[in-house]
């Protein structure tokens, strides 16, 4: 334990709270006989972050289940089953299989989000009461902000349902689609996703999420049914938005439907959960939201439920901060 603590202290600069949580999690995995997780964290530097995710999740789920008074059994990399997912939890005869993944940070995605945020600040100064949706190339540049400023300067007039395309160097672009608010009286241009409008997932983010989910689903060799609940749990930092997960899993948002108190999104049929393998094998996808972006952490857990899969059983067993399905407005 002392060697492992020294390695993680040096690599991730753990504070007192993280150090204490690490100690608690290590005690839990030792009590379960999962010392292999600690060995892999200590020895496998290349994949260390993946195994830290396993350590965090095992510790958190163990504490949550114990707190709720649920009788359960945990198995890690079940030795008697070829190609089993990372973790199995048995509750009342139901086998919850969990394949655990960690998404690496994407430098380009972080840059894109920063640039888009600056563009929102620019447009928020333009006194036209319309929402807008922004579509853009996979890669943006900080110089693009000035290009947008120039495009929307000099008393620009914008009408409802108008589209303005801003051409950028190297065949890149930004495209703004403007529309009226149904009920709100807006004074300035406002990004549509603040009220449930469509938001586009970048190519870089889509590729990473798709590859991660596809690799995970291939590790499950049986169909999901009432006795086998198959889950993919993916850690991501604050730069990964649940909207991106929804677009990749359920299909891109096409339009937003507001039916009184209900908020529903209509989607394209290009989501992973439309594919036969995902529909047959997967029960749900769990986003482990690492809000603090720290190595040792407790996650916010967002469940994305596969269409027609049993919701009550999963939610009675595990605690989720939010639950989504294919028609959800994901905020």
N, C-alpha and C positions, 0 to 999 in steps of 0.2 A: 504494500500500500504506500509506503514512504517513497519508493522509487517512482511509482505511478504518479503520485501527487507532485513530486519534483518535476517530472516531465511536463505535466499539464500546467503547473504553475509557471514554468519557464516559457512554454509555448503560447499560453492563452492569458497570462497575467490574471489569474483568478483572484477575486476579492474574498473577503471573509464569508460572505453569504454563499458564493459559489463553492468555496472550499468545504463548507459545512454540508451543502447539498451533495457534493461529490462523495463525501464520507458516508452519508446516509445511503446513497445509491449503491456504493460499493458493498456496504454491509448487507443490503438486500440481495444483490446478485450472488454474494457468497453464501447466504443462507439458502438460496434456491439451487445452489450447485452450478451456477452459471459463470464460474471463474474464467471460462474461455473468453468471455467478452473483455475482461480486464487484461488477459494475456494479449489479445489482439490489439487493444488500445496501446499497450506498452511497446509491442514489437513491430507493428505494421504502421510505420509513419505515413506511408502513402495513402492508406485508407483510414487513417485514425479518426477523421471526422465522422465517417459512416458508423464506426463502432461506438463513438461517443453518443450518437443519436440513439443507438440501441440501448446503451446504459441509461440514458435519460428517460427513455420511454418505459423500459422495464420497471425502473424505480417509481415513476409516476403512476403507472397503471396498478402496480402492486399496492401502493399507498391508497389510491382511490378506491380500489376494490375492498381492501381491508376496512377503510373508513365507512363504506356503505354496508358492511357486514355480509358481503357476498362470499359464499364458499366457492373456492376456485382452485384449479391446478394449473401451473405454468410449466411449459417445456420449451427449451431453447434449442433450435436446430435439431429437431427430434431425430434421435440416432437410428431409429428402426424404420424410417420412411425416407426413401430416396427422393431427393429434390424438394424437401419440405420447405415452406417459408421459414423466416427467421424465428418466429415466436408462435406458440400455440397456447391458448388459454381455454380451459374446459370449465364451463359453468352449466350445471343442470343437464349434463349430457350433450350440450351443444359445443362444438369445436370451433373456436374463433381463431382462424389462421391469419397472421399478420406479417406481411412482407414489408420490411422497414428500409426506407431510402433517405438519403440526404442530398439536397440540391446544392451544388456549388454556386457561389456568388458569380454573377455575370456582370463584368465591368461595363460592357456596352449597354446593357439594360439599365444599369444605374444612371449612366450618362443620359440615355434617352428620357428617363423619368424626370431628371433634373431639368433638362431642356424644355420638356412639355410643361412642367410646372412654371417655368419662367414665362412661357408663352401665355399660359392662363393669366398670369399677373398683368401682362401687356394688354390682353384683350379685355380684362376687367376694367380698364380705364376708358373703354369706348362706349359712349352713352347711347347704346341701341339695345332695346329690350328683347333680345332673342337668345334662345339656347343654341348651342352648336355642338356638333360631333366632329372630332378630329381623327382623320386617317392619315398615316404617314409611312414613309419608307422604313425598312428595318433599322437603318442606322441614321442618326442625326448628328449634327455638329453644332457647337455653341454659337458659331457665326450665323446659324439659321435663325436665331432669335432676332437679330438685326434685320434680316430679310423679311421676317413677318412684320416687324415694326414698320418697315417701309411700305409693305403691301397694304397695311391698314391705316396709313397716315393720310393726311390731306383731305379730311372730311369725307371719308369713304361712306357710301350709302349701301345698305344691305337689306334685302327683302326676304320675307318668309319663303322658305323652300329654295333659296338661292345656294349655289355651290361655288366656292372660291378655291381655285387650285393655285398653290404657290410653287413654282418650279424652283428647284435647288440644284447646285452643281452636282456633277457626276450622275445625272439622270435620276436624282432623288426628288421627292416631292412632299408637300403637305396639302391635304384637302380638307376644307372646312365646309360642313353642311349645316345650314342655319334653319331654325324653325321656331314658331311661336310657342309660348307656354300656354297650356290649355286654361289654367286657372290663375297662375301667379302673375303678378304685375312686375316685370323686371325693368330695371333702369339701365343695366349694363349687359354686355355680352357675357354669357355664363356657360361653363362647360356642361353639356347635357347629362353626364353621368352623375352629377350632383343630385339629380332627381330620377335616377334609374334609366337614363338614356344609354344607348349602345356605346360600348367602348371596345376598341380593337386591341387584340393581343399581338405583340410584335413577333416577327418570324423567329428571332432568337429565343424568346421565351417559349414559344410554341414547340420548337424543336426540342428544347431541353425537357419540357414537361412530357412530351410525347415519348421520347426515348426512354425516360425514366419509368413511365407507366407501362410501356410495352415490355421492357426488361423484367419488371416486377410481375406482370401477369403471366409471363412464360414460366415463372417458377412455381406456378400453381397448376397441378396436374389433375384436378378434379372439378366437377361442376359445383356451383354454390347451390345449397338446398337448405332445408330446415334444420339439418344437423351439422352442416358445414358452412359457416359464415366466413367468406374470404375477403380480406381487407388489405388495402395498400395504405401504408402510413408514410407520409413524406414530410421531412423537416424542411422548412424554407424560412428565410429571414424576412424582415419587414418589407423588402423590395418586391416580393412576390405577392400579388394581389389575388384575393379569392375570385375576382372577376376573370382573371386569366385561367384559373383552374376550371371555372364554369365553362368558359369558351372551349377549352381543349377537351374536356370530358363530355359535355352535353351538346356542343355545337355553337358556332358563333351567333351572338345575338343579332336578330334582324330588326325587330321592332319591340317597343315597350307598350304593353296594354294595361291601361288603368281602369279597372272595373270596380268603382266605388272603393271599399276598403281593401280590395284585392289588388295586388301588383304582380303582373305576370309577364314573362319575357317569351317571345316567339323566337325560335332558333332554327338555324340551318341544320341539315342532316349530316354534318361533317365531324361530329364528336366521336371520341374513342368509344363511348358507351353505345354507339350505334353499331359497332363491329360485333360480329358473332362471338368472338372469343371473350371479349369483355362482358357482353350480355350474359353469356353462359357461366363464366367463372367468377365474376366480381360481384360482391354484395355492396361494397362501399369504398370510397376513397377518403382518407383522412389527411387533411392538411394540418401538420404540426407547426403552428405559427410561432416562430421564435422572435417575439417582439423586441426583446433586448439585444438580439443578435450576439448572444454570448454562448460560450461552449457548454457550460453546465447550467441547465435552465429547466424550468417547468413550462410546458407548452400550452398555448390556447389550442383547442382541438376543434376543427371544423369538419363535419361529416358531409360528404357529397354522396347522396344515396343513389344507387342504380335504380332505374325505373322498375316498378313493380316488385322490388325487394322489400323484405319485412323491416319496417322501421321500429316498431315497438320493442322487439326483442333486443336489438342492438342498443337502443337508447336506455332501456332498463338496466342493461349490464354496464355500459360505459357512460361517462359524463362528457357531454359535448357542449361547447360554448355556443355553437350555431349548427343548424342542420339545413342543408339545401337539397332540392331535387331539380329535375330538368326544367320546370317552369318557374323556378324561383327568380325573383329580382335579387341578384347578389350584390350587396353593397360593400 
